[in-house]
Amino acid sequence: MSQTLQAEQELAALIVEALNLEGVAPDSIDPEAPLFGDGLGLDSIDALELALAISKRYGFQLRSDNPDNKQIFSSLRALSAHVEQHRTA
């Protein structure tokens, strides 16, 4: 399994766990699908909870005032790439 795929699956599991997504299997989350709106259907509260879970797990802050957040949170793949780039843990 590639490191990218492994990182995406680890993050998908964190999303399901942190947001208590009942009936959603981590491996059923399409890495390219939007996390918000039509895709996984997350909302702004979910984004805050997810940012907190990511900071605890990976050791860096996702700031709400980051102008790149729309791109960072656009999909599991984009979020995973950002996490892998900035993680300290």
C-alpha positions in Angstrom: 0.0 0.0 0.0 1.4 3.4 -0.9 2.2 5.9 1.8 -0.4 8.3 0.2 -3.1 5.7 0.3 -2.3 4.7 3.9 -2.3 8.4 5.0 -5.7 8.9 3.3 -7.2 5.8 5.0 -5.8 6.9 8.4 -7.3 10.4 8.0 -10.6 8.9 6.8 -10.8 6.8 9.9 -10.1 9.9 12.0 -12.9 11.8 10.2 -15.4 9.0 10.9 -14.3 8.7 14.5 -14.0 12.4 15.3 -17.4 13.3 13.8 -19.2 10.1 14.8 -20.3 9.4 11.3 -22.6 6.4 11.8 -23.0 4.1 8.9 -19.9 5.5 7.1 -17.0 3.2 6.6 -13.6 5.0 6.3 -12.8 3.0 3.2 -16.1 4.2 1.6 -15.0 7.8 1.6 -14.1 8.8 -2.0 -10.7 10.6 -1.7 -11.7 12.9 -4.6 -15.2 13.7 -3.4 -16.0 17.0 -1.7 -16.0 16.8 2.1 -18.7 19.5 2.3 -22.0 19.9 0.5 -22.9 17.2 -2.0 -19.9 14.9 -1.1 -19.6 13.7 2.5 -22.0 16.5 3.6 -20.0 18.0 6.4 -20.7 21.5 7.7 -18.8 24.3 9.4 -19.2 22.7 12.9 -17.8 19.5 11.5 -14.8 21.5 10.1 -14.0 22.9 13.5 -14.2 19.5 15.2 -12.1 18.0 12.4 -9.5 20.7 12.8 -9.3 20.0 16.5 -9.0 16.3 16.0 -6.2 16.8 13.4 -4.3 19.1 15.7 -4.4 16.6 18.5 -3.4 13.6 16.2 -0.9 15.3 14.0 0.6 18.1 16.1 -0.2 21.2 14.1 -2.9 23.8 14.0 -5.4 24.3 11.1 -6.2 28.0 11.5 -9.7 29.2 10.7 -8.3 32.4 9.1 -6.2 30.5 6.6 -7.2 31.7 3.1 -6.4 28.3 1.7 -8.9 26.4 3.9 -11.4 26.0 1.0 -8.7 24.1 -0.9 -7.3 22.3 2.1 -10.7 20.9 3.1 -11.9 20.4 -0.5 -11.5 16.6 -0.4 -10.0 13.8 1.7 -7.1 13.7 -0.8 -6.4 17.4 -0.4 -6.7 17.4 3.3 -4.5 14.3 3.6 -1.8 15.9 1.4 -1.9 19.1 3.7 -1.6 16.9 6.8 1.3 14.9 5.5 3.1 18.2 4.5 2.7 19.8 8.0 2.4 17.0 10.5 4.8 17.0 13.5 3.5 13.9 15.2 
